[in-house]
Amino acid sequence: MNSKVTPWEVDIESEEDYRKLIEEFGVKEIDDNLLNELKEITGDLHVLLRRRFFYAHRGFDELLKEYKNGKSFFIYTGRAPSKSKMHIGHLIPFILVKWLQDKFKVNVYIQIPDEEKYWAKKTDDYEATRQYAYEDARTIASVGLDPDRTFIFINSEYIKHLYKPAIYVAREISIHEAKKVFGFDDSATIGLPFYISLQIVPTFFEESYPLIPCGIDQDPYFRLQRDIAEKFNRKKAITILSKFVWGLQGPYTKMSASDPKSAIFIDDDYETVRYKILKYAFSGGGATLEEHKKYGGKPEIDVSFFWLSVLFEEDDRKLKEIEEGYRKGEITTGELKDYTAKKVWEFLRNIQENRRKIDLDKFMYDGKLASEMWNWEFKI
């Protein structure tokens, strides 16, 4: 495949690339059988699963089997801050985490690795990145996570608790193995190989199964975790892996926090959301209104329709009506964009309102789970 996918660089060009990643990474497709099994337990399916945006997994079938047999699990994921604010694509894993927490009533651990982007040379100002870490934590909490069952921690603050288990983890992973799995070249800083151990440590927070919803680019960390988990009397990591949200510029483009023309940010107001979508969102419509009405549009390459299909239009019947109407030319590009802007804003308005009410201390320091974790000690 011509695409490149690592935790620090993502280049996807087609759905075929996603299919090839299943083979390359040795994961499984999330198929109808697995979704039906999950639905039997939960009663319904989140749109991110139903529409296959989370499309691959490692061991999720095993986890559901163990859960039915009375075994427990916890959820772990994270967000590496940079020198910019979060956009809607960054919230994807946390939206699914909230649904899973509601359905299974499990603990959630969210790592904010404020050092990762600095070590990866994706930012040059570490102190600025640390400040964004707190803003990101507030945004993540605003999806509606249970403060009594959620612990959000920033690596540099929590390092006293991370470092001792990281010592043991780091010993089990050779430089050769790290290079083979992550593709480090001579320009990589020595921080990145050690960061692997810091990323793995939270999978050991509990002795039950760790479930990690994340982008498929994060899979290499948990492949290594599965190789060493049993040495520490811990369960192997289970992952459910997502695709990536398209940027405004078109299919498979990146929604980048450093490019305002590519992304919808969490703090954008309605007028900004509407302006960006109307002006920048790549269209699958005809070159002219007359042409569009005559020949119809192509929803499969339209950014607005993609966003609706991934998350913002949960009603399957309504989405089908939009797809058919657009394909026949009965719905214009302007109408589709305007509808998408309203749906995105409904989502963002709720996030922004929640964000203003968040007591971050309950998630990071004073809440039930947070208080327990500040006393946590790693024991083999």
C-alpha positions in Angstrom: 0.0 0.0 0.0 1.2 3.5 -0.7 -0.4 5.0 2.4 1.5 5.4 5.6 0.0 5.0 9.1 1.9 5.5 12.3 1.0 7.1 15.6 2.6 10.3 14.3 1.8 10.3 10.6 -1.3 9.2 8.8 -1.7 9.1 5.0 -4.9 7.2 3.9 -6.0 7.5 0.3 -8.9 5.1 -0.1 -11.2 2.5 1.6 -8.8 -0.1 0.1 -6.1 1.2 2.3 -8.2 0.6 5.4 -8.8 -3.0 4.2 -5.1 -3.5 3.7 -4.4 -2.2 7.2 -6.5 -5.1 8.6 -4.1 -7.5 6.9 -1.0 -5.5 7.7 -1.8 -5.1 11.4 -3.3 -8.5 11.8 -6.6 -7.3 13.2 -10.2 -8.4 12.3 -13.1 -6.6 10.7 -16.0 -5.6 12.9 -18.6 -7.7 11.1 -22.4 -8.3 11.5 -22.0 -11.2 13.8 -19.9 -9.2 16.3 -22.3 -6.2 16.1 -25.3 -8.5 16.7 -23.6 -10.1 19.7 -22.8 -6.6 21.1 -26.4 -5.5 20.4 -27.8 -8.5 22.4 -25.9 -7.2 25.4 -26.5 -3.4 25.0 -29.9 -3.3 23.4 -28.8 -1.0 20.6 -25.7 0.1 18.7 -24.0 3.5 18.6 -24.0 5.2 15.2 -20.1 5.0 15.1 -20.4 1.2 15.2 -23.6 0.9 13.2 -22.0 2.8 10.3 -18.7 1.0 10.7 -16.6 4.0 11.4 -15.1 1.8 14.1 -14.4 -1.0 11.6 -11.7 -3.3 13.0 -10.7 -4.9 16.3 -8.3 -7.0 18.1 -9.9 -9.4 20.6 -13.2 -7.7 21.0 -15.0 -10.9 20.3 -13.0 -12.5 23.1 -13.9 -9.7 25.4 -17.7 -10.1 24.8 -17.4 -13.8 25.4 -15.6 -13.2 28.7 -18.1 -10.5 29.7 -21.0 -13.0 29.2 -19.1 -15.4 31.5 -19.0 -12.7 34.2 -15.6 -11.2 33.6 -15.2 -7.5 33.9 -13.3 -4.9 31.9 -12.3 -1.2 31.9 -11.8 1.4 29.2 -8.6 3.3 28.4 -7.9 5.8 25.7 -6.2 9.2 25.3 -5.5 12.3 23.5 -2.1 13.9 22.8 -2.4 17.7 23.0 -0.5 20.0 20.7 -0.3 23.8 20.3 -3.9 24.1 19.0 -7.4 23.4 20.1 -9.4 20.2 19.5 -11.6 19.7 16.4 -14.6 17.5 16.0 -12.5 14.6 14.7 -10.6 14.5 18.0 -13.8 13.7 20.0 -14.7 10.6 18.1 -13.1 8.0 20.5 -14.5 9.8 23.5 -18.0 9.8 22.1 -17.9 6.0 21.8 -16.3 5.7 25.2 -19.2 7.6 26.8 -21.7 5.2 25.2 -19.7 2.2 26.3 -19.4 3.5 29.9 -23.2 4.1 30.0 -24.0 0.7 28.7 -21.5 -1.3 30.8 -21.0 0.9 33.8 -17.2 0.5 33.7 -14.3 2.7 34.8 -12.7 4.9 32.2 -9.0 6.1 32.2 -8.0 8.9 29.8 -4.3 9.6 29.3 -3.2 13.1 28.2 0.4 12.6 27.2 1.7 16.2 27.2 5.2 15.0 26.2 4.4 12.9 23.1 4.0 15.6 20.5 7.1 17.4 21.8 9.2 14.2 21.6 7.8 13.5 18.1 8.8 17.1 17.0 5.2 18.0 16.2 5.4 21.0 18.5 8.3 23.2 19.6 6.8 24.7 22.8 6.4 22.1 25.5 5.0 24.6 28.1 2.3 25.7 25.7 1.4 22.1 25.0 1.0 21.5 28.7 -1.6 24.3 28.9 -3.6 22.9 26.1 -3.6 19.6 28.0 -6.0 21.1 30.6 -8.2 22.6 27.9 -8.4 19.2 26.2 -9.2 17.4 29.4 -12.2 19.8 29.9 -13.4 19.2 26.4 -13.1 15.4 26.7 -15.1 15.5 30.0 -17.8 17.5 28.2 -19.0 14.5 26.2 -20.9 13.4 29.3 -18.5 11.0 31.1 -19.4 9.9 34.6 -17.1 11.7 37.0 -17.3 8.9 39.6 -16.1 6.3 37.1 -13.6 8.5 35.1 -10.0 9.4 35.7 -8.3 11.9 33.4 -4.6 12.4 34.0 -1.8 14.4 32.4 1.4 12.4 32.1 3.8 15.0 33.6 1.5 15.4 36.6 1.0 11.7 37.2 4.6 10.7 36.3 5.3 9.5 39.9 2.7 6.7 39.4 3.6 6.0 35.8 7.4 5.8 36.1 7.8 2.7 38.3 5.7 0.4 36.1 7.2 2.0 33.0 10.6 0.8 34.2 9.4 -2.8 34.1 7.6 -2.4 30.8 10.6 -0.7 29.1 12.8 -3.6 30.0 10.6 -6.0 28.1 10.7 -4.1 24.8 13.9 -4.0 22.8 15.0 -1.2 20.5 14.9 -3.7 17.7 11.3 -4.6 18.4 10.3 -0.9 18.7 11.9 -0.1 15.4 10.2 -3.0 13.7 6.8 -2.1 15.0 7.0 1.7 14.8 9.5 2.2 12.0 11.7 4.6 13.9 14.5 6.0 11.8 17.7 7.8 12.8 15.9 11.2 13.2 13.5 9.9 16.0 14.2 11.3 19.4 15.1 8.8 22.2 11.9 10.0 24.0 9.6 8.1 21.6 10.8 4.6 22.3 10.4 5.2 26.0 7.0 6.7 25.4 5.8 3.3 24.3 6.1 2.1 27.9 4.2 5.1 29.2 1.4 4.4 26.8 1.2 0.8 27.9 1.2 1.4 31.7 -2.5 2.4 31.9 -3.5 -1.0 30.5 -2.3 -2.3 33.9 -4.4 0.0 36.1 -6.8 -2.8 36.8 -6.4 -6.6 36.7 -9.4 -7.0 34.4 -9.4 -6.6 30.6 -8.4 -3.2 29.1 -10.6 -2.1 26.2 -9.1 0.6 24.1 -11.2 2.5 21.5 -8.8 4.4 19.3 -7.7 5.3 15.8 -6.1 2.4 13.9 -2.8 4.4 13.9 -2.5 3.6 17.7 -2.7 -0.1 17.3 1.1 -0.7 17.4 1.3 0.2 21.1 -1.2 -2.5 22.0 0.3 -5.2 19.8 3.4 -4.8 22.0 1.3 -4.8 25.2 -0.3 -8.1 24.2 3.2 -9.6 23.9 4.2 -8.7 27.5 1.0 -8.4 29.5 1.0 -11.9 31.0 4.5 -11.3 32.4 2.9 -8.8 34.7 -0.2 -10.9 35.5 -2.3 -8.6 33.4 -4.8 -9.2 30.7 -4.0 -8.6 27.0 -5.3 -5.3 25.6 -8.5 -5.4 23.5 -8.9 -2.7 20.8 -11.7 -1.4 18.7 -10.2 0.7 15.9 -11.6 3.6 13.9 -11.0 5.2 10.6 -10.2 8.9 10.3 -12.5 11.9 9.8 -12.2 13.6 6.5 -11.1 17.2 6.4 -13.1 19.9 4.7 -10.9 19.7 1.6 -12.2 16.3 0.4 -12.2 12.5 0.7 -9.4 11.1 2.9 -7.9 14.6 3.5 -6.8 15.3 7.0 -8.7 17.4 9.4 -5.8 19.4 10.8 -5.8 21.5 13.9 -3.2 23.7 12.3 -5.3 24.5 9.3 -8.6 26.3 10.1 -9.9 25.7 6.6 -9.7 21.9 7.1 -11.5 21.6 10.4 -14.4 22.5 12.6 -13.1 23.4 16.1 -14.9 22.6 19.3 -15.4 26.3 20.1 -16.6 27.4 16.7 -19.9 29.2 16.8 -22.8 28.5 14.4 -21.9 31.2 11.9 -18.3 30.0 11.8 -19.4 26.4 11.3 -21.8 27.3 8.6 -19.3 29.6 6.8 -16.6 26.9 6.8 -18.9 24.2 5.5 -20.5 26.4 2.8 -17.1 27.8 1.6 -14.6 25.0 2.1 -16.5 21.6 2.3 -15.7 19.6 -0.8 -18.9 18.9 -2.8 -20.0 15.9 -4.7 -22.6 18.0 -6.5 -22.7 19.1 -10.1 -20.7 22.0 -11.4 -23.9 24.0 -11.9 -27.3 23.9 -10.4 -28.8 22.9 -13.8 -26.2 20.1 -14.1 -26.8 18.9 -10.6 -30.5 18.6 -11.1 -30.0 16.8 -14.4 -27.3 14.3 -13.4 -27.5 14.3 -9.6 -24.6 14.4 -7.0 -22.1 11.9 -5.7 -22.7 11.5 -1.9 -19.8 9.0 -1.7 -17.3 11.8 -2.3 -19.1 14.7 -0.6 -17.6 15.8 2.8 -21.0 17.0 4.2 -22.6 13.7 3.5 -19.6 11.9 4.9 -19.9 13.8 8.2 -23.6 13.1 8.4 -23.1 9.4 7.8 -20.3 9.1 10.4 -22.0 10.8 13.3 -24.3 13.8 12.8 -27.3 12.1 11.3 -28.2 9.2 13.6 -31.5 8.4 11.8 -30.8 5.7 9.2 -34.0 6.4 7.3 -33.3 10.1 7.2 -29.7 9.5 6.0 -31.0 7.2 3.2 -33.5 9.9 2.1 -30.7 12.4 1.9 -28.4 10.1 0.0 -31.1 9.2 -2.6 -32.3 12.8 -2.9 -28.8 14.1 -3.4 -28.0 11.3 -5.9 -31.1 12.2 -7.9 -30.4 15.9 -7.8 -33.5 16.6 -5.7 -31.3 17.9 -2.9 -28.9 20.6 -3.9 -25.3 21.0 -2.6 -26.3 24.2 -0.8 -29.2 22.4 1.0 -27.0 19.5 2.0 -24.4 21.8 3.4 -26.9 23.9 5.2 -28.5 20.9 6.8 -25.0 19.5 7.8 -24.1 22.8 9.4 -27.2 22.8 11.5 -26.6 19.2 12.6 -22.9 19.8 13.5 -23.9 22.9 15.4 -26.5 20.9 17.4 -23.7 18.7 18.5 -21.2 21.5 19.2 -23.7 23.6 21.1 -24.3 20.7 23.6 -20.5 20.2 24.0 -19.9 23.9 24.6 -22.7 24.2 27.1 -21.4 21.1 29.0 -17.9 22.4 28.8 -18.8 25.6 30.7 -20.3 23.5 33.5 -17.5 21.0 33.9 -15.8 20.7 37.3 -12.5 19.4 36.0 -11.3 18.5 39.5 -13.9 15.8 39.8 -12.3 14.0 36.8 -8.7 14.7 37.6 -8.3 14.9 41.4 -11.3 14.8 43.7 -13.8 12.4 42.1 -14.2 8.8 43.4 -12.0 7.1 40.8 -9.6 10.0 40.6 -9.0 9.9 44.4 -8.3 6.2 44.2 -5.8 6.5 41.4 -3.7 9.1 43.2 -3.1 6.4 45.7 -2.6 3.7 43.1 0.6 1.6 43.3 1.7 -0.9 40.6 2.1 -4.4 42.0 3.3 -7.3 39.9 
